[in-house]
């Protein structure tokens, strides 16, 4: 039988539409998915003895307002929602620029669903938590080798929380030296993540922002002008969100150190650096990695994330605790001393996320991690070369190789056709592809940021490139096709004026009912 080979430039896609109600609207009083058995007599008797008694003031007077739905209906509901959702398992996810949406090995997902992991509790005694504490400790050792830092904590529950922890350590360090009041400025760059400035502001710092030079690099001459005895620290991503790597970064950190400041490194996305460069050699005192980006743990709708925070020896006393330690015989959770910034979240980290990343690192080894970086950079530069050939697309600043991602621009296409990057976002949905435009501040006009990780093949990249090429062709030949998109999705253009009106926000079902149910 002759094998049929199809060579579609873009995918013939149409999004499923179920017009599915939310789960509270499926509620039917008395309907059950499972019958919960009554407590056994032995358990009832212990309650009477006061062993597990719930104080009367903590007991509900009415049952929780949860939807009552049969199992089959619940299954259909979530399967239908999954068909209406464009997730990382369904499309080439390189459009979620800066977020490193890579393939998550399914064997690791199976691992975290074993009873030994699912039944863990953070308050378990360390005597019966030795296995997972060993994983925490050994991932700490791996992170030290990858970064050059001397100790890691996995307590921060996000990259932004890791940044807040680092800003707190900067504050605590200078306070311990009697310079806390004097050193009240943090220096960052415009293309670093906005959370860097935001978290420093939370700690009471004045922010000084460096803008790029003509090639897109942070301007070192401007840095020299703003460094002073008031400088508390310098925080930067490198490469920044443009994909441009600053090869002079050690000059920046040396200047800050000479002024008495602390240098800390946003490595949320280190996909192009693994096994190639390290924070230590770049002169940083602290860094963090997002396990839910670089180290193959999923974003999972904002959590459970982990910002792995590492520091040099002199800053270990300031870390949040507890910290996993090993005495040669057993693993333990050690509280930190008086200099510690205190907890930045409950407990000591998300065990499932740490285990996923540990398994990924162990499966790859040192050579494999280096290959991840090489492949990610290769993929990105192939994409870069192809996209610059598309009419209306450009990549501002330095020309030549970028690292693991690029912030592109449709400015020319917008000026010539009126089609904006937001229009392209919606049109990409018609090809079953995701494309993200939230890249504030809009220093690069009409931006779109693409990041092909090591997970994607040349065929995957070509499919994405072909979709962008077709949209460009449409913009120049019949722009209304793009402006009216999506046409093959579950929804068309959304009226979004309510997004900026708090009076119309309904973040829970109860809030929705309050705002939409007429008062009697």
N, C-alpha and C positions, 0 to 999 in steps of 0.2 A: 504494500500500500504506500503510495507516494505521500511523503510528509509535506504538509502545507506550512509554509513560512510566511508569516505576516510581518510587514515592515511599516507599521503606522507611525507617522511623525508625531501625532498627538493621540491620546487615548479617547475612544468613543465612550464617553462617560455620562451617566445621568444619576444624580443623587436620589436615593430612596426617599419616599415621602409617606409617612404614616399618619400625620396629623395627630401625633400621640399626645394625650393629656399628661399632665404631671401626676405623680403617684398619689398625691392627696385627692385628686379628682377621681381616681379609681376606687377609692374607699367605699366599702359596702359593710355597714354594721353587721357584726356577727360572722362575717366570712373569715376563715382561718387558713393559714398556710401550714401551721403545725400546732398541735395541741400540747401545751406545756403540762407535764404531769404534776400532781400535787407533791409537796415535799414529803419525804419518807418520815416515818414516826421517830426514828433516831435523831433526825435533823430537827424536827419540831421540838423534841424534848430539850435539845441543847439551847434552842432559842429561849425556852422557859427558864433555863439555868442562867441566862444572861451572857453566855459565851459569845453569841453572834447577834445579840439584840440590837435593833436599830432604834435610836431614840425617837420618841413620839414626835418631837418637833421636826424630825427629818423625814417623816413618812408623808406620802402623798395623801391628800384627802379625795382626790379624783384620779382615775387612770390617766396616763399620758395620752395626748391626742395623736396617736400614731395611726396610720392607715391600716385598715383590716382588709387583707387581700389574699386570695388563694395562691398556692405555689405556681401553678401553671400560668396564671395571669401575671405574676411577678416576672417570671422568666420571659414571657412574650414582651412585656413592657421594656425590659432592659435590652433585649436583643433588637427590638425596633429602634430604640434610642441609639444603639451602637451603629446601626445602619445609617442613621441620620448624622453621624458624627465623623469628621475627617480626622482620624487619629494617626499616630506614627506607624501603626501596623498596616495602614491602608494606602499610604502614599509616600512618595519620595519627599522626605521631610527636611530638605535642605533650606527651605524658605524660612525656618524659624531661626534666622540669623542670630548669632551671639549665644545661642542656647545649647549647641552641641547635641542635636537630636540624633543620636546614633542608635544602632541596633542593640537591643538588650538581650543577651543570651538567655534563651528560655530555660536552659538547664539550671541557671541561677534562680530563676523564678520558681522552679520546682523545689529547689533547695530550701528557700525561705518559707515554703508552705508545709514543711515537715512538722510533725507535732513538737519535736524538740525545740524548734524556733517559734512556732505559733503560740506555744504555751508558756513561753518565757514571760517573766514579769520583772520590771526594773527593781522591785523591792525584794526579789529573791536573795537569799543569803549567798555570799560569794562561794561558799563551800559547794553548792550545787549549781554554780554558774561558771565553772572553770572553763568550759569549752568556748563560750561566747566571749569571755574575758580574754582568752588566748587570741581569739580572732581580732579583737580590738587592739591588743598589744602588738600583734604581728603586723597589722595594717599600719599602725603607728611607725614601726620600724621601716616598713617599705616606703612610707611617705617621707621619712627622714632621708632615706637614700635618694629619693626622687628630687627632693627640694634642697637638701643640704641643711635643713633645720635640725634642731636638737631634741624637740619634743612636740608631739601633736595631741590635741584634744578633738574629740568628735561631738562635743556637746552642742555647738551652734546648730540650729535646725534649718539654716539657710545661708546663702552667701551673704545676704545683707546682715544677718545676725552675726556672722563671723566678722564682717566689717565693723559692726557696732562693738563687738568684743575687742577688736584691735584698737579702735579709737579709745575704748575704755582703758586698755593697757597703756597706751600712750599717756593718757591723763594720769593714771596711777603711777607710772614710772617717773614722770616729772614731779608729781606731788611728793614722791618719796625722796626726791633730791632737793626739795624746797624751791622748785622752779615752776610749780603748777600755775601760779598766777601770772608769772612773766611770760611763759610760753603759751600763747593763746591763738596761734594761727596754724592751720593745716593747708598745705599746698597740694593741689591736684590738677588734672587736665580736663579739658572740655570733652574729649572723646573717651574718657574713662566712664565707668558706669555711674549714673546719678546717685546711687546709694552710697558711694564713697563720700561725697560731699554731705549728703543728708545725715548719715550716721555721725559724722564729725560735728555737725551742727547740733545734733541731739546732746552731744557731750559738751556743748558750750563753746565750740571753736568758731573763729572767724575763718571763712574759706577764701583762699586765693586761687584763682583758676588760671592755668596757663593755656594759651591758645596756640594753634599750630603755626609753624613757619610755612613758607611757600610750598614745601614738599609734604606737609602733613605731619611732620615730627614735632613733638613738644619743643618749645623754643627755649634752649638752654640759656641764652642771653637774658631772656625775661626771668628765668629762674634765679639767675645771679642777682637781679635787681630786687627781688622780693624776699630773698633769704635774709634773716636777721636773728637777733637774740630772742625774738618773739616766736620763731619757728619751732613748733612742737613736733611736726611730722610732715612726711611726704607720702602720699598714697597714689598709686597709679596702676593701671593695667598695661601690660606689655606682652604681646601686641595689644593695641587699643582696639576699640570696636570697629575701626576702619580696616583692620587686618594688617596695619602697618606696624612693623617691629622696629623699635628704637635701638639701634646698635650701640648708641652712646649712653645707655642707661646707667652704667657704672660711674660715669662722670656726674650724673645727676645725684646718685646716692652718696657719692663721696662729698659733694658740695654740702648736702644736707647734714651729713655726719660731722663735717668740719664746724658747722654752726651749732652742733649739739642736738640735732633733731633725730627722730626715729623714722626709719623708712619701712613702709609696709606695702605688700604686693597683692593686688587682686588677680588671682589665677583661677577664677571661677571656670574659665575656659582655657585649659592648658593643652588642648588637643594637638597643637602643632609644636609643642616644646618637650614632650616626654622623652627623656633619655638624651636630649640635645643640649638644653640649657637648664640651669638651676638658679633658684632665688638667691642662694648663698653667694655664688660667684658674681651675681649682679649687684651685690652689696645690700641686700634686704635683711632686716631684722625679724620680720614676720611675713608670712604669706598664708593664703588659704586656697584650697581647691574645693570646688563643688563636686561631691561624689555623684550627684544626680546630673552631672554634665560629663566631665572628662572621664570619670571612672565607671561608666556604664551602669548607673542606677537610674531608673526612670524619673521624670519630672512628676508624674502622677498628680496632675492638677494642682500643683503648688506644694505637694508634700507626699510622703515624708522625705524631706530633703535633709542634706547634711553638708555643712560648711566645715571641712576639716582644717583646723587652724593650727599652724606650726610656728614655733618661735625659736630664737637662738637661746643659748644657755642663760644669759643675763636676764632674760625676760620670763623664764620658767616660773619664778615665784609669783608672777602676776596672773598666770593662767586661771581660768575658771575651773572649778573642781566638781566632782571628784575625778581623779586621773587614774587610769589603769597602770599598775606597776607589777613587776615580776621579781621575786627574790631568789630565783633559781630553783624554787620548789613549787610555788603556787602563785596564782594571780590574785591581786587584791585591788580594791578601790580605795585610793588614798585621798583624804581631804587635803586641801592646800592651806598655806599659812596665812598670816595676817595681811600680807601684801596682795593677796588675790583680789581680783575684781569681783569675786562672788559668782554665783551661777548666772548664766545667761538664758537658761531654760531648765526645766525639771530634768533630773537624772543626768545621764552621761552620754546620750546619743541614741540614734535609731538603730537597733541591732540588725534589723533586716537589711537596711541600706548599707551598713558597714560590711555585712557578710557578702552581699552582692559584689561590692567593690573589691573585697579581699579575694574572692573567687576569681574575678576578672584579672586582677593583677597577677595572681599565682598562675593562672592558665597561660598568660602571655610571657611572663618572665621579663628580664631586662631587655633582651633583644626584641621581643614582641612589642613592648611598650615603645621602643624606638621606631619600630616599623609602623606602629599606629601613627606617630607623628609624621613620618616620611610620606605615608599614603595620604593622610589628611591634607598635607601641603601640596602634594602632587594633584589630588583631586581638585583642590581649590584653584590652582594655577591653570589647570585645563579649563575649568569653568570660566575663569577670568579671561583667558584668551578667546574663548568662544563668544562670551557675552559682549565684549568690546566690538565685535563685528556686527552686532544687532543695531539696526538704525534707531537712533534716539537714546541709546544707552551709553553711559560713560562711567568712569571710576575716578573721581577727583583726587588730586594730590599726586604723590610720587608714582612714577611709571615703572613698570617692571614687576618682578615677583612680589606677591603678597604672601602672608603666612597662611593661616587656616580659614580665613573668611575675607570678604570684601564688602565694604559699603558702597554700593553703586548708586547711580542717579538717573532718573528719567527726565531731568530738567529740559533737555533739548526736545524730547518728544512732547512734553507738556506745552512748551512754547509754540511748537509747530502744529499740534493737533488738538490741544485742550484736554487730552487724556492724562489723568493724574495717576500717581502711584496707588492711590486708593481704588481707582477704577481697575487697575491691573490686579489688585488683590481679589476683587470680586470676579473678574474674568478667569483667573486661575482656578477658581472653584469649578468652573465648567469643564475643566480637564481633570478633575479629581486630584488637584494639587494644592498645597498650602503655601501661602506667601504672606509674609508678615511685614508690616510697615511701621511698627512702633519703635522708632529710633530717635527719641528726643535726646538732646535738642537738635532741631533740623538745621544744623550747620551745613550739612550736605543737603541741598534742595531736592525734593521729590525722591527721597531715599528708598532703597531696598537693600537689605543685607542678606547675603546667602552664605551658608556655611556647610559645605559638603564634608562630612567626617570620613573616617577610614571605612565606614560601613557601605558606601555606595559604589556601584560599579560604573563603568563607562556608559553602559546602556541606560542606567538610571539617570546619569547626568545629562545624557543626550535627550532623554524624554523631557526633562525639565527645560533644557535649552530650546527645544523645538516648540514648546508651549509659549515661552517668552517671545520667540521669533514670530509665531503666528499672531500673537497679540500686537506686536509692533506692526506687522503687516496690516492688521485690521485697523489699528489706530490711524495709519496713514491713508488707508483706502476707504474705510467706512467706520469712523470713530464711534458712531452711535452703538455699534455692536458691543464695544467695550464699555461705554458709558452706561448702558442699560443692563449690564451683567450683574448677577448671574442669571442665566436663563435655564440652566439644567439643575438647579439646586432646590432645596426644600423651601427656601425663601428667596425673595428678590431683594431689591434695595431696602435697607432698614432706615426708618425715620429715627435719627439718633439724637434729636434735640433734648430728649428727656434724660440723656446720660449726664448732663450738667445741671440737672434740677433735682436737688435732694428731696423735694416734696413728692417726686414721682418714683423714688427709689423703693424697691421692695425686695429686700435680700432674704426674706423668709416667707413661707406660706402664710404664717400668722399675720405678718406685716401687710402682705397683699390683701388678705381678707379685711383687715382694718381699713385700708385705704380704698377698697373697691366695693365693700358692702354698704348699701344705703342705711343710714341710721333710721331707727323707727321713730 
